[in-house]
Amino acid sequence: MADTRWLSDGEQEVWRAFVTMLGALNDQLDRQLQRDSNMPYTYYEILVVLSHAPDRQMRMSELAGLRGSSRSRLSHAVSRLEEAGWVERRECPTDKRGSLAVLTDKGFEALAEAAPGHVTAVREKLFDRLTPEQVKVLGEISVAVLEGLDPDKTLPGCQEAVRAEQAGSGAAH
C-alpha cells in the first residue's frame, strides 16, 4: 500500500514496549486476582462494570459492548459468574428477547473482597513506578487514545477519564 504511514523506528520501539507492557500488566493483574480471589481479571472487570450500573444490572448486549467482548464470550463468562452465585441472569422487562446481568449481593461481596488486593497490585505495578508528572501524562495519553477509539464515550472509565483530565488530575480511573 503506497499510502500506508509506516511507523518510524522510534514509534515501532514505543509500540512494542507499550504492547509488551500492557500484556505483562494484564497478565500480572490476572494472576494476582486468580491467586488471591480465585477470580480471573475478566470476571473482576465484569463485576466492576455491574457494580457501577443502576440497580447493579445491565443488558447483556450492552455489557458485551462495554467490555469489548463478543456476546458469546460474555455469555460464557456470565454463566461462570452465575455458577459462583455472583451474577444472575434475568429477563429484560422491556424486551423479552434481551436479558439482564444482575450483580448479586454475594457478587458484590466477592468484588469488595477482591478490590483491596487488586488496587494494591495496580498501585505497585503501575502507579508506584511513575512520578506524579508521568501519571498526569499517562492520563492525558489515555484520554487522547480513548477519545479516538470511543468518540461516543461508551466504554467504562472513558467518561471518568475525560472528567479527570478536564479537572486537571490527569489520572484515568
Backbone as CSV, one residue per row, in Angstrom:
resi,resn,N_x,N_y,N_z,CA_x,CA_y,CA_z,C_x,C_y,C_z
1,MET,0.837,-1.176,0.000,0.000,0.000,0.000,0.878,1.235,0.000
2,ALA,0.755,2.010,-1.023,1.608,3.182,-1.191,1.291,4.281,-0.183
3,ASP,0.037,4.360,0.277,-0.340,5.446,1.179,-0.233,5.064,2.667
4,THR,0.318,3.907,2.967,0.482,3.491,4.358,1.522,4.361,5.051
5,ARG,1.160,4.886,6.202,2.104,5.673,7.001,2.781,4.717,7.974
6,TRP,3.902,4.154,7.560,4.613,3.187,8.377,5.169,3.853,9.631
7,LEU,5.308,3.063,10.681,5.873,3.583,11.923,7.366,3.830,11.743
8,SER,7.826,4.909,12.332,9.268,5.172,12.336,9.918,4.160,13.283
9,ASP,11.224,4.078,13.262,11.928,3.166,14.168,11.596,3.495,15.626
10,GLY,11.563,4.768,15.948,11.237,5.184,17.316,9.808,4.826,17.692
11,GLU,8.863,5.059,16.774,7.459,4.707,17.030,7.308,3.193,17.179
12,GLN,8.030,2.443,16.357,7.985,0.988,16.436,8.464,0.508,17.810
13,GLU,9.539,1.103,18.320,10.051,0.743,19.642,9.036,1.070,20.738
14,VAL,8.425,2.253,20.647,7.413,2.642,21.631,6.218,1.704,21.557
15,TRP,5.772,1.383,20.350,4.636,0.492,20.175,4.910,-0.874,20.799
16,ARG,6.059,-1.440,20.496,6.397,-2.760,21.029,6.523,-2.729,22.550
17,ALA,7.117,-1.678,23.094,7.223,-1.550,24.551,5.839,-1.427,25.180
18,PHE,4.964,-0.644,24.552,3.603,-0.456,25.059,2.828,-1.764,25.053
19,VAL,2.849,-2.476,23.924,2.115,-3.740,23.806,2.648,-4.768,24.810
20,THR,3.962,-4.842,24.946,4.569,-5.779,25.897,4.190,-5.402,27.321
21,MET,4.264,-4.114,27.660,3.904,-3.646,28.994,2.444,-3.947,29.300
22,LEU,1.556,-3.641,28.369,0.128,-3.845,28.598,-0.181,-5.328,28.809
23,GLY,0.390,-6.178,27.993,0.181,-7.617,28.150,0.724,-8.122,29.475
24,ALA,1.936,-7.695,29.845,2.538,-8.136,31.111,1.743,-7.619,32.302
25,LEU,1.283,-6.365,32.246,0.489,-5.806,33.340,-0.818,-6.564,33.500
26,ASN,-1.527,-6.782,32.393,-2.784,-7.538,32.465,-2.551,-8.953,32.983
27,ASP,-1.452,-9.584,32.542,-1.129,-10.930,32.998,-0.877,-10.950,34.504
28,GLN,-0.122,-9.998,35.000,0.175,-9.970,36.439,-1.076,-9.658,37.257
29,LEU,-1.920,-8.757,36.762,-3.168,-8.460,37.476,-4.081,-9.678,37.484
30,ASP,-4.112,-10.401,36.364,-4.922,-11.619,36.298,-4.406,-12.660,37.289
31,ARG,-3.085,-12.853,37.326,-2.512,-13.840,38.252,-2.787,-13.468,39.706
32,GLN,-2.679,-12.177,40.035,-2.950,-11.738,41.408,-4.396,-12.026,41.787
33,LEU,-5.334,-11.696,40.907,-6.745,-11.947,41.209,-7.038,-13.443,41.299
34,GLN,-6.457,-14.228,40.404,-6.646,-15.685,40.450,-6.117,-16.247,41.770
35,ARG,-4.907,-15.816,42.129,-4.260,-16.325,43.332,-5.014,-15.915,44.605
36,ASP,-5.348,-14.641,44.710,-5.910,-14.121,45.954,-7.427,-14.230,46.048
37,SER,-8.112,-14.256,44.915,-9.580,-14.221,44.940,-10.229,-15.297,44.095
38,ASN,-9.411,-16.161,43.477,-9.938,-17.217,42.614,-10.877,-16.638,41.549
39,MET,-10.434,-15.524,40.962,-11.262,-14.797,40.011,-10.383,-14.290,38.864
40,PRO,-10.708,-14.631,37.626,-9.964,-14.057,36.506,-10.213,-12.551,36.402
41,TYR,-9.236,-11.859,35.866,-9.331,-10.409,35.686,-10.573,-10.044,34.876
42,THR,-10.880,-10.829,33.868,-12.059,-10.568,33.039,-13.329,-10.566,33.880
43,TYR,-13.456,-11.519,34.797,-14.642,-11.589,35.650,-14.683,-10.406,36.605
44,TYR,-13.523,-10.045,37.129,-13.431,-8.885,38.018,-13.956,-7.640,37.299
45,GLU,-13.533,-7.440,36.062,-13.953,-6.268,35.302,-15.457,-6.280,35.038
46,ILE,-16.040,-7.443,34.792,-17.496,-7.542,34.608,-18.197,-7.134,35.893
47,LEU,-17.715,-7.632,37.029,-18.320,-7.280,38.321,-18.194,-5.783,38.593
48,VAL,-17.049,-5.195,38.240,-16.860,-3.753,38.432,-17.887,-2.972,37.620
49,VAL,-18.038,-3.325,36.347,-18.992,-2.614,35.490,-20.402,-2.737,36.064
50,LEU,-20.789,-3.944,36.471,-22.126,-4.133,37.037,-22.287,-3.373,38.354
51,SER,-21.232,-3.289,39.145,-21.335,-2.599,40.436,-21.599,-1.107,40.255
52,HIS,-21.226,-0.552,39.106,-21.449,0.870,38.844,-22.728,1.131,38.057
53,ALA,-23.387,0.085,37.586,-24.605,0.236,36.783,-25.801,0.518,37.703
54,PRO,-26.797,1.237,37.205,-28.006,1.454,38.000,-28.619,0.119,38.433
55,ASP,-28.941,0.021,39.693,-29.507,-1.212,40.274,-28.590,-2.418,40.080
56,ARG,-27.300,-2.154,39.820,-26.289,-3.201,39.629,-26.714,-4.202,38.552
57,GLN,-27.338,-3.686,37.480,-27.770,-4.561,36.392,-27.591,-3.867,35.054
58,MET,-27.432,-4.698,34.031,-27.203,-4.166,32.692,-27.620,-5.222,31.667
59,ARG,-28.126,-4.732,30.533,-28.447,-5.651,29.438,-27.177,-6.367,29.016
60,MET,-27.312,-7.630,28.713,-26.156,-8.430,28.303,-25.493,-7.842,27.065
61,SER,-26.291,-7.392,26.103,-25.712,-6.831,24.875,-24.914,-5.565,25.175
62,GLU,-25.406,-4.735,26.075,-24.690,-3.512,26.449,-23.404,-3.848,27.202
63,LEU,-23.503,-4.826,28.094,-22.328,-5.254,28.854,-21.251,-5.804,27.914
64,ALA,-21.660,-6.567,26.926,-20.697,-7.094,25.955,-20.014,-5.950,25.216
65,GLY,-20.793,-4.959,24.801,-20.222,-3.810,24.111,-19.258,-3.030,24.988
66,LEU,-19.622,-2.833,26.235,-18.758,-2.095,27.156,-17.465,-2.837,27.451
67,ARG,-17.522,-4.144,27.466,-16.344,-4.946,27.764,-15.546,-5.237,26.504
68,GLY,-16.047,-4.806,25.350,-15.335,-5.085,24.103,-15.276,-6.578,23.832
69,SER,-16.350,-7.259,24.179,-16.394,-8.711,24.097,-17.514,-9.143,23.156
70,SER,-17.375,-10.330,22.596,-18.476,-10.878,21.804,-19.580,-11.303,22.768
71,ARG,-20.784,-11.379,22.245,-21.905,-11.800,23.102,-21.711,-13.227,23.600
72,SER,-21.162,-14.096,22.755,-20.991,-15.489,23.177,-19.917,-15.593,24.251
73,ARG,-18.833,-14.836,24.135,-17.785,-14.862,25.160,-18.320,-14.309,26.483
74,LEU,-19.081,-13.202,26.400,-19.660,-12.636,27.611,-20.656,-13.607,28.227
75,SER,-21.467,-14.250,27.400,-22.449,-15.203,27.904,-21.761,-16.338,28.660
76,HIS,-20.646,-16.813,28.142,-19.873,-17.860,28.816,-19.365,-17.350,30.168
77,ALA,-18.821,-16.152,30.190,-18.304,-15.580,31.437,-19.433,-15.400,32.449
78,VAL,-20.580,-14.896,32.000,-21.710,-14.697,32.909,-22.212,-16.041,33.432
79,SER,-22.168,-17.077,32.606,-22.555,-18.412,33.084,-21.649,-18.849,34.236
80,ARG,-20.359,-18.610,34.105,-19.408,-18.947,35.187,-19.683,-18.099,36.430
81,LEU,-19.992,-16.834,36.226,-20.296,-15.954,37.351,-21.605,-16.368,38.021
82,GLU,-22.559,-16.883,37.243,-23.806,-17.419,37.812,-23.510,-18.645,38.669
83,GLU,-22.641,-19.530,38.174,-22.279,-20.732,38.932,-21.688,-20.371,40.292
84,ALA,-20.944,-19.278,40.345,-20.349,-18.815,41.599,-21.371,-18.090,42.475
85,GLY,-22.536,-17.775,41.912,-23.559,-17.043,42.657,-23.315,-15.543,42.678
86,TRP,-22.439,-15.059,41.807,-22.066,-13.646,41.801,-22.942,-12.804,40.873
87,VAL,-23.547,-13.447,39.888,-24.388,-12.753,38.913,-25.612,-13.611,38.658
88,GLU,-26.730,-12.942,38.417,-27.952,-13.627,37.976,-28.324,-13.082,36.608
89,ARG,-28.891,-13.954,35.812,-29.418,-13.532,34.516,-30.928,-13.422,34.674
90,ARG,-31.480,-12.298,34.231,-32.925,-12.097,34.315,-33.447,-11.663,32.957
91,GLU,-34.722,-11.931,32.745,-35.379,-11.482,31.528,-35.484,-9.968,31.547
92,CYS,-35.260,-9.348,30.427,-35.394,-7.895,30.327,-36.886,-7.552,30.316
93,PRO,-37.348,-6.705,31.243,-38.782,-6.415,31.310,-39.309,-5.621,30.118
94,THR,-38.438,-4.902,29.424,-38.895,-4.083,28.304,-38.707,-4.758,26.956
95,ASP,-37.937,-5.848,26.920,-37.653,-6.536,25.661,-37.450,-8.007,25.972
96,LYS,-38.432,-8.823,25.679,-38.390,-10.250,26.051,-37.263,-11.006,25.352
97,ARG,-36.709,-10.438,24.269,-35.591,-11.105,23.598,-34.283,-10.878,24.342
98,GLY,-34.220,-9.802,25.099,-32.978,-9.467,25.795,-32.948,-10.037,27.203
99,SER,-31.752,-10.046,27.779,-31.632,-10.455,29.169,-30.694,-9.510,29.897
100,LEU,-30.849,-9.493,31.204,-30.045,-8.635,32.062,-29.054,-9.473,32.841
101,ALA,-27.881,-8.923,33.068,-26.929,-9.484,34.020,-27.067,-8.634,35.280
102,VAL,-27.277,-9.288,36.409,-27.504,-8.583,37.668,-26.461,-9.036,38.675
103,LEU,-25.749,-8.090,39.250,-24.767,-8.378,40.283,-25.502,-8.708,41.576
104,THR,-25.250,-9.881,42.121,-25.891,-10.297,43.362,-25.145,-9.707,44.556
105,ASP,-25.774,-9.802,45.725,-25.087,-9.357,46.947,-23.814,-10.171,47.161
106,LYS,-23.889,-11.463,46.880,-22.705,-12.322,47.008,-21.598,-11.875,46.043
107,GLY,-21.997,-11.493,44.828,-21.034,-10.998,43.848,-20.422,-9.675,44.275
108,PHE,-21.249,-8.802,44.847,-20.744,-7.523,45.338,-19.751,-7.746,46.480
109,GLU,-20.052,-8.705,47.347,-19.132,-9.044,48.444,-17.819,-9.603,47.896
110,ALA,-17.905,-10.472,46.884,-16.686,-11.028,46.275,-15.843,-9.914,45.658
111,LEU,-16.499,-8.973,45.011,-15.801,-7.832,44.427,-15.145,-6.991,45.528
112,ALA,-15.892,-6.733,46.590,-15.355,-5.929,47.697,-14.154,-6.619,48.349
113,GLU,-14.178,-7.938,48.417,-13.055,-8.682,48.988,-11.846,-8.685,48.045
114,ALA,-12.099,-8.731,46.747,-11.014,-8.776,45.768,-10.382,-7.408,45.533
115,ALA,-11.156,-6.348,45.707,-10.699,-4.999,45.342,-9.427,-4.547,46.058
116,PRO,-9.286,-4.726,47.371,-8.054,-4.226,48.008,-6.776,-4.837,47.429
117,GLY,-6.764,-6.142,47.202,-5.592,-6.788,46.618,-5.331,-6.322,45.200
118,HIS,-6.418,-6.145,44.441,-6.282,-5.684,43.065,-5.728,-4.261,43.026
119,VAL,-6.286,-3.383,43.855,-5.823,-1.992,43.880,-4.359,-1.934,44.323
120,THR,-3.994,-2.762,45.286,-2.595,-2.814,45.727,-1.696,-3.231,44.574
121,ALA,-2.122,-4.228,43.811,-1.329,-4.689,42.667,-1.218,-3.594,41.602
122,VAL,-2.318,-2.912,41.314,-2.289,-1.820,40.333,-1.327,-0.735,40.811
123,ARG,-1.415,-0.396,42.080,-0.527,0.635,42.625,0.933,0.207,42.508
124,GLU,1.236,-1.026,42.935,2.626,-1.496,42.920,3.171,-1.653,41.500
125,LYS,2.363,-2.197,40.609,2.840,-2.500,39.254,2.832,-1.291,38.327
126,LEU,2.008,-0.289,38.636,1.906,0.851,37.723,2.235,2.168,38.423
127,PHE,1.376,2.612,39.306,1.481,3.974,39.827,2.723,4.223,40.681
128,ASP,3.152,3.251,41.460,4.352,3.451,42.278,5.621,3.555,41.436
129,ARG,5.549,3.147,40.200,6.719,3.183,39.315,6.812,4.493,38.538
130,LEU,5.783,5.333,38.676,5.712,6.578,37.922,5.805,7.784,38.849
131,THR,6.336,8.862,38.303,6.322,10.128,39.024,4.928,10.736,38.894
132,PRO,4.582,11.709,39.747,3.279,12.378,39.583,3.107,12.979,38.184
133,GLU,4.161,13.512,37.605,4.073,14.067,36.256,3.802,12.962,35.229
134,GLN,4.440,11.807,35.385,4.199,10.697,34.464,2.765,10.190,34.580
135,VAL,2.223,10.166,35.798,0.821,9.759,35.994,-0.089,10.735,35.246
136,LYS,0.184,12.023,35.362,-0.609,13.036,34.666,-0.535,12.818,33.153
137,VAL,0.668,12.588,32.645,0.848,12.374,31.205,0.155,11.081,30.768
138,LEU,0.252,10.032,31.574,-0.437,8.777,31.261,-1.941,9.014,31.150
139,GLY,-2.491,9.810,32.053,-3.914,10.150,31.981,-4.249,10.901,30.713
140,GLU,-3.414,11.865,30.356,-3.639,12.640,29.133,-3.563,11.747,27.899
141,ILE,-2.577,10.873,27.873,-2.425,9.951,26.746,-3.628,9.012,26.671
142,SER,-4.035,8.489,27.818,-5.182,7.567,27.851,-6.437,8.237,27.326
143,VAL,-6.688,9.466,27.755,-7.867,10.199,27.292,-7.784,10.434,25.781
144,ALA,-6.625,10.844,25.292,-6.478,11.106,23.857,-6.747,9.846,23.031
145,VAL,-6.207,8.719,23.457,-6.409,7.471,22.722,-7.865,7.020,22.848
146,LEU,-8.437,7.095,24.067,-9.836,6.697,24.256,-10.784,7.544,23.412
147,GLU,-10.515,8.835,23.315,-11.382,9.696,22.502,-11.368,9.263,21.037
148,GLY,-10.233,8.768,20.560,-10.163,8.269,19.189,-10.831,6.917,19.028
149,LEU,-10.713,6.076,20.045,-11.294,4.734,19.990,-12.779,4.729,20.296
150,ASP,-13.203,5.664,21.132,-14.571,5.667,21.647,-15.133,7.087,21.631
151,PRO,-15.367,7.642,20.432,-15.823,9.036,20.368,-17.156,9.270,21.086
152,ASP,-17.975,8.223,21.231,-19.258,8.369,21.924,-19.120,8.201,23.434
153,LYS,-17.897,7.879,23.890,-17.593,7.726,25.316,-18.510,6.697,25.984
154,THR,-18.588,5.518,25.379,-19.423,4.454,25.926,-18.636,3.439,26.744
155,LEU,-17.314,3.408,26.575,-16.512,2.429,27.318,-16.439,2.810,28.783
156,PRO,-16.430,1.787,29.678,-16.328,2.115,31.101,-15.022,2.842,31.375
157,GLY,-15.101,3.856,32.177,-13.906,4.612,32.515,-13.643,5.771,31.588
158,CYS,-14.230,5.764,30.397,-13.949,6.832,29.432,-14.464,8.175,29.940
159,GLN,-15.713,8.204,30.408,-16.256,9.463,30.901,-15.467,9.948,32.110
160,GLU,-15.114,9.011,33.016,-14.351,9.372,34.205,-12.980,9.904,33.833
161,ALA,-12.337,9.285,32.853,-11.005,9.722,32.426,-11.061,11.118,31.837
162,VAL,-12.072,11.374,31.028,-12.204,12.698,30.422,-12.467,13.738,31.507
163,ARG,-13.350,13.422,32.466,-13.621,14.363,33.557,-12.364,14.623,34.378
164,ALA,-11.598,13.571,34.667,-10.364,13.738,35.443,-9.377,14.597,34.675
165,GLU,-9.282,14.378,33.384,-8.379,15.158,32.544,-8.805,16.624,32.537
166,GLN,-10.106,16.860,32.393,-10.602,18.232,32.348,-10.429,18.916,33.707
167,ALA,-10.527,18.138,34.790,-10.362,18.695,36.124,-8.906,18.956,36.452
168,GLY,-8.010,18.398,35.606,-6.591,18.650,35.796,-5.857,17.576,36.551
169,SER,-6.570,16.525,36.989,-5.857,15.470,37.734,-5.085,14.578,36.792
170,GLY,-5.611,14.375,35.579,-4.918,13.551,34.598,-4.962,12.078,34.888
171,ALA,-5.442,11.668,36.034,-5.460,10.256,36.386,-6.687,9.595,35.763
172,ALA,-6.463,8.555,35.023,-7.559,7.827,34.379,-7.950,6.643,35.248
173,HIS,-9.065,6.741,35.954,-9.676,5.718,36.831,-8.615,4.869,37.453
